[in-house]
Amino acid sequence: MVNSGRQENDSGGPEPQIWLALETATSVGSVAVWRDGLAIECSFNIRGSHSERVLPAVDHALQVTGTAPEEVAALVVGSGPGSFTGVRIAASMAKGWTMARGTPLFAYSSLLALAAGTGVNGPICAAFDARRAEVYAACYELSEQGASERLAPAAWRLEDLLDELARLDLRPTFVGDGATAHRERIAEALAGAVVLPEHLALPRAASLLWLRSVAPQLGHVAQPADWEPFYVRDWRVPEERRRE
């Protein structure tokens, strides 16, 4: 059974429900704490320094909100795709935390977190720059109740992605650095396509918390010890490892 995080305090009322979220799939990571509402969200540049910045950011968020690690009732993490190093570090921390403390783990695609943070209702295509002239991309249909997947996360050549969206007769809004980098090509292929601005182009830990609130079963990890993040590509490719 998933721990709801609601416990009785000395006065007989429910304790605040506390969740911790971590998103590190891109060069700008974020940590957020939920205490029956968003208590804090902080962003930090982690390009080339994931291991040095992620854990201090988590410690800072817990300290500012007065949260002890044992009070966290759910850990929510972005599962990639994205930076191999970033995704691995978040996954390692999540697995270690949940296995040591028995905290329920929830994992959602970082592309879904990106889409969810836009506030757009309707189809949206989230795309990260994947190098090698490719993007990591997925398409979702968003509403206030959650999100449904229209195109599963995968690594795409941009032309192939645009052809597939045309074949599916999807005219989504685009978001992410994989979209802003190719704004003109998207506009040429899909007349009237909207590419959201760069300040919306990062997945957020707060969006993971929202996903946990509206779609807990979608992200619940039943066996954290066996769970692995979704890299899309083989993370052991030497060329990519050198670039990280």
Secondary structure as GFF3:
##gff-version 3
##sequence-region A 1 244
A	DSSP	beta_strand	18	23	.	.	.	ID=ss1
A	DSSP	beta_strand	28	35	.	.	.	ID=ss2
A	DSSP	beta_strand	38	45	.	.	.	ID=ss3
A	DSSP	alpha_helix	50	64	.	.	.	ID=ss4
A	DSSP	three_ten_helix	69	71	.	.	.	ID=ss5
A	DSSP	beta_strand	74	78	.	.	.	ID=ss6
A	DSSP	alpha_helix	84	101	.	.	.	ID=ss7
A	DSSP	beta_strand	105	108	.	.	.	ID=ss8
A	DSSP	alpha_helix	110	116	.	.	.	ID=ss9
A	DSSP	beta_strand	122	131	.	.	.	ID=ss10
A	DSSP	beta_strand	134	143	.	.	.	ID=ss11
A	DSSP	beta_strand	146	157	.	.	.	ID=ss12
A	DSSP	alpha_helix	158	167	.	.	.	ID=ss13
A	DSSP	beta_strand	173	175	.	.	.	ID=ss14
A	DSSP	alpha_helix	177	180	.	.	.	ID=ss15
A	DSSP	alpha_helix	183	189	.	.	.	ID=ss16
A	DSSP	three_ten_helix	198	200	.	.	.	ID=ss17
A	DSSP	alpha_helix	205	214	.	.	.	ID=ss18
A	DSSP	alpha_helix	216	219	.	.	.	ID=ss19
A	DSSP	beta_strand	220	221	.	.	.	ID=ss20
A	DSSP	three_ten_helix	224	226	.	.	.	ID=ss21
A	DSSP	alpha_helix	238	243	.	.	.	ID=ss22
###
